[in-house]
Amino acid sequence: MRTTEVIIPERASENAESVVMREGIVNRPLLVVDGDSFAHRAYHAVPKSIRREGNRGAGAIVGFANFLLRLYETERPRGVIVGWDTLGAPTYRQKLFPAYQAGRHFDDELVEQLEILPQFVAACGFAYAKAAGYEADDFLASAVAAEERRGGCALVASGDRDSFQLASEATTILYPVKAGEMARIGPAEVRVRYGVEPRQVPDFIALRGDPSDGLPGARGIGPKGAAALLHKYPTLEEAFADGHLASQAEQLRVYRRIATMDPTAPLPSLDEFAPSWDTAAALARDWDLSRLAQRLDELAASTQPNEPVASNK
């Protein structure tokens, strides 16, 4: 079991069963998951009547676990890493712009489940990253950068469209759309949706704004205006240099930095691994989540005997 915690194929957008050939090596994708994004979705979608030991809430745990297991079975990745926010610990984003995500409030039951969900991820034999000063987004960017450096490909599961900046020929975004369906977003899909290249997404967000994060964007510039400006100028800096939005330049630089995922966030080892479903099943039983434990037992029973053993790094 991997319990490492960080404290502080054409294109990969083909079907997950496909493999990518790079320099003669067959690579399955690294699955990179925004834990908070899908835990929040699960909490609001699953009945609050689902409880665990001590009559504590379990909806987010069960919903997230079912999502993660389904995604693993569908995509058959070489490995999994889940990124998590650290609630209550400000990042450089809040320090740069105090209104960033201001006013957000989470139910106590959700917060408690978010605190222990990384235990479930680790029990499955998956890697996770959580550190004060970083958001889940930053770990996604860092994992993608590391995987692309090694010549591999990545699938990034996130409900945050900021993640579109990570799309490339080697990295595909899995974005939830409806009833469990996931859209596969590559560079072409980013261009269709936003009218910009993936690398321009932070500049686009800075210009257009992002109400969910409290970013107002540039005065008088909407999505179409932002795309048009970035079609003419590859970067905001080049637009500034040509005299555009000069009076707002400093604030827009702040928004762009906030919207940019940090590819240097610290990560655990992302070496090859195999899941440890039996360990996860034991944890689910400790939590009195018998149906989840049964599903994990079934996965353990179906595991091929010649699969590699989970890493303890």
C-alpha positions in Angstrom: 0.0 0.0 0.0 1.2 3.4 -0.8 0.7 5.8 2.1 3.0 8.6 1.1 1.6 12.0 2.1 3.2 15.3 1.1 2.9 17.5 4.1 3.6 21.1 3.6 -1.8 8.0 -28.6 -2.3 9.2 -30.5 -3.6 11.5 -27.8 -4.3 10.4 -24.3 -7.9 11.5 -25.0 -8.6 8.2 -26.8 -10.4 5.5 -24.9 -8.7 4.6 -21.6 -8.2 1.0 -22.7 -5.9 2.3 -25.4 -2.1 2.7 -24.8 0.4 5.2 -26.0 3.6 4.2 -27.6 6.5 6.5 -26.8 10.1 5.5 -27.7 9.1 1.9 -27.9 7.6 1.8 -24.3 4.0 1.0 -23.7 2.5 3.5 -21.2 -0.9 3.5 -19.6 -1.9 7.0 -18.4 -1.4 8.4 -15.0 -4.8 9.3 -13.5 -4.7 12.6 -11.7 -7.8 13.5 -9.7 -9.0 16.7 -8.0 -10.2 15.2 -4.8 -12.0 18.2 -3.4 -13.9 18.7 -6.6 -15.5 15.3 -6.7 -15.9 15.0 -2.9 -17.9 18.2 -2.9 -20.0 16.8 -5.8 -20.6 13.6 -3.9 -21.6 15.3 -0.7 -24.3 17.2 -2.4 -25.5 14.3 -4.6 -25.6 11.4 -2.1 -28.3 11.2 0.6 -27.2 12.5 4.0 -28.9 9.5 5.5 -25.8 7.4 4.7 -23.9 7.1 7.9 -20.7 5.4 9.2 -19.4 4.3 12.6 -20.4 6.7 15.4 -23.4 7.9 13.3 -21.1 10.3 11.4 -21.6 11.4 7.8 -20.5 9.2 5.0 -22.2 10.4 1.8 -19.1 12.2 0.5 -16.9 9.2 1.3 -19.1 6.7 -0.4 -19.9 8.9 -3.3 -16.2 9.8 -3.9 -15.1 6.2 -3.4 -17.6 4.9 -6.0 -16.6 7.6 -8.4 -12.9 6.8 -8.0 -13.3 3.1 -8.3 -15.5 3.5 -11.4 -13.0 5.8 -12.9 -10.1 3.4 -12.2 -12.0 0.5 -13.8 -12.9 2.5 -16.8 -9.5 4.1 -17.5 -7.1 1.3 -16.2 -4.3 3.8 -15.4 -0.7 2.9 -14.6 -1.1 4.8 -11.3 -3.4 7.3 -9.5 -2.7 10.5 -7.6 -5.3 12.5 -5.8 -4.8 16.2 -4.9 -6.4 17.8 -2.0 -6.9 21.3 -0.6 -5.9 22.1 2.9 -8.9 23.9 4.4 -8.1 26.8 6.7 -4.6 27.3 5.5 -4.3 30.3 3.2 -2.4 30.0 -0.1 -0.5 32.7 -1.9 -3.7 33.3 -3.8 -5.5 34.7 -0.7 -2.5 36.7 0.2 -2.4 38.3 -3.3 -6.1 38.9 -3.4 -8.1 38.6 -0.1 -11.4 38.4 -2.0 -10.3 35.2 -3.6 -12.9 32.5 -2.7 -14.1 34.7 0.1 -17.4 33.8 1.7 -17.2 30.1 1.0 -18.7 28.0 3.8 -18.7 24.2 4.1 -20.9 22.0 6.3 -19.0 20.5 9.3 -19.9 17.0 8.1 -18.3 17.7 4.7 -15.2 19.1 6.3 -14.8 16.1 8.6 -15.1 13.7 5.6 -12.7 15.7 3.6 -10.2 15.3 6.4 -10.3 11.5 6.3 -10.8 10.8 2.6 -7.0 10.8 1.9 -6.9 7.8 4.3 -9.2 5.9 1.9 -7.1 6.9 -1.1 -3.9 5.7 0.6 -5.6 2.4 1.6 -6.4 1.8 -2.1 -2.7 1.9 -2.8 -3.0 5.3 -4.6 -0.8 8.3 -4.0 -2.1 11.6 -2.7 -0.8 15.1 -2.1 -2.0 17.6 0.5 0.1 20.5 1.9 -0.6 23.8 3.5 -0.2 26.7 1.0 -1.2 24.6 -2.0 -4.6 23.8 -3.6 -5.5 20.5 -5.3 -5.1 22.3 -8.6 -1.4 22.8 -8.0 -0.8 19.1 -7.4 -2.7 18.3 -10.6 -0.4 20.7 -12.6 2.7 19.3 -10.9 1.8 15.6 -11.5 1.0 16.4 -15.2 4.4 18.2 -15.6 6.2 15.2 -14.0 4.4 12.7 -16.2 5.0 14.6 -19.4 8.7 14.9 -18.5 9.0 11.2 -18.3 7.4 10.8 -21.7 4.1 9.5 -20.3 0.5 10.7 -20.7 -2.0 11.8 -18.1 -5.8 11.9 -17.6 -6.8 14.8 -15.3 -10.3 14.4 -13.7 -11.5 17.8 -12.5 -14.8 19.7 -12.3 -12.8 23.0 -12.4 -12.4 24.4 -15.9 -9.2 26.1 -14.8 -7.7 22.6 -15.4 -8.2 23.2 -19.2 -4.8 24.9 -19.1 -3.2 21.5 -18.6 -4.6 20.0 -21.9 -1.9 19.0 -24.3 -1.2 16.2 -26.8 -0.2 14.1 -23.9 -2.8 15.2 -21.3 -6.5 15.0 -21.5 -9.0 16.6 -19.0 -11.9 14.4 -17.9 -14.6 17.0 -17.1 -18.0 16.0 -15.6 -21.0 17.1 -17.7 -24.1 15.1 -16.6 -25.3 11.9 -14.9 -21.7 10.6 -14.4 -20.7 11.3 -18.0 -17.2 12.8 -18.5 -16.3 14.9 -21.4 -12.8 14.4 -22.8 -11.1 17.8 -23.2 -7.9 18.1 -25.3 -6.4 21.2 -27.0 -9.0 21.2 -29.8 -11.9 21.2 -27.3 -10.4 24.0 -25.4 -10.1 26.0 -28.6 -13.8 25.3 -29.4 -15.0 26.2 -25.9 -12.9 29.2 -25.1 -11.4 30.3 -28.4 -7.9 30.2 -27.0 -5.0 27.8 -26.6 -4.7 25.8 -23.3 -1.6 27.8 -22.4 -3.7 31.0 -22.7 -6.4 29.8 -20.3 -4.9 31.7 -17.2 -4.8 34.9 -19.3 -8.3 34.2 -20.5 -9.6 33.8 -16.9 -7.8 36.9 -15.8 -9.6 38.9 -18.5 -13.0 37.3 -18.4 -13.1 36.9 -14.6 -14.3 33.9 -12.6 -17.3 34.6 -10.3 -16.9 31.3 -8.5 -13.5 32.4 -7.3 -14.4 36.0 -6.8 -12.2 37.3 -9.7 -13.8 40.3 -11.4 -11.8 40.2 -14.6 -11.1 43.2 -16.8 -13.6 46.0 -16.9 -15.6 45.9 -20.1 -14.2 42.6 -21.3 -16.3 39.5 -21.5 -15.5 36.0 -22.8 -15.7 37.0 -26.5 -13.6 40.1 -25.9 -11.0 38.1 -23.9 -10.8 35.5 -26.7 -10.5 38.2 -29.4 -7.7 40.0 -27.5 -5.8 36.7 -27.0 -6.2 35.8 -30.6 -4.4 38.9 -31.6 -1.8 38.8 -28.7 -0.4 35.4 -27.5 -0.1 36.8 -24.0 -1.5 39.5 -21.8 2.0 41.0 -21.5 2.1 41.5 -25.2 -1.3 43.2 -25.1 -0.1 45.5 -22.3 3.1 46.3 -24.3 0.9 47.4 -27.2 -1.1 49.8 -25.0 -4.1 47.6 -24.1 -5.6 47.7 -20.6 -2.6 49.6 -19.3 -4.5 51.0 -16.3 -5.6 47.5 -15.2 -2.3 45.7 -16.0 -1.1 45.2 -12.4 -4.5 43.8 -11.2 -4.8 41.6 -14.2 -1.3 40.2 -13.5 -2.6 39.2 -10.1 -5.7 37.5 -11.5 -3.5 35.6 -14.0 -1.2 34.4 -11.3 -4.2 33.3 -9.2 -5.6 31.4 -12.2 -2.2 29.7 -13.0 -1.7 26.2 -11.5 1.6 25.7 -9.8 3.6 22.9 -11.6 6.3 22.9 -8.9 4.0 21.8 -6.0 5.6 18.9 -4.0 4.6 15.3 -4.9 5.1 11.8 -3.5 6.6 9.2 -5.7 4.6 8.4 -8.8 6.3 5.0 -9.6 4.4 2.0 -10.9 2.0 0.5 -8.4 -0.9 -1.9 -8.0 -4.0 -1.2 -6.0 -4.5 -2.7 -2.5 -8.3 -3.3 -2.6 -8.2 -5.7 0.5 -6.6 -3.0 2.6 -9.3 -0.5 1.5 -12.0 -3.0 2.2 -10.7 -3.5 5.7 -10.8 0.3 6.2 -14.4 0.5 4.8 -15.4 -2.2 7.3 -13.8 -0.2 10.2 -16.0 2.7 9.1 -19.1 0.4 9.0 -19.5 0.9 5.2 -20.3 -2.7 4.4 -21.5 -2.1 0.8 -18.4 -0.2 -0.1 -16.3 -3.0 1.6 -18.1 -5.6 -0.5 -17.4 -3.8 -3.7 -13.7 -3.6 -2.7 -13.6 -7.3 -1.9 -15.0 -8.1 -5.3 -12.2 -5.9 -6.9 -9.6 -7.7 -4.8 -10.9 -11.1 -5.9 -10.8 -10.1 -9.5 -7.2 -8.8 -9.4 -4.9 -10.8 -11.7 -2.3 -12.8 -9.7 0.5 -11.6 -11.9 -0.2 -7.9 -11.3 2.7 -6.0 -9.7 2.6 -5.5 -5.9 1.7 -2.1 -4.6 4.6 0.1 -3.7 5.3 1.2 -0.1 7.3 4.3 -1.1 
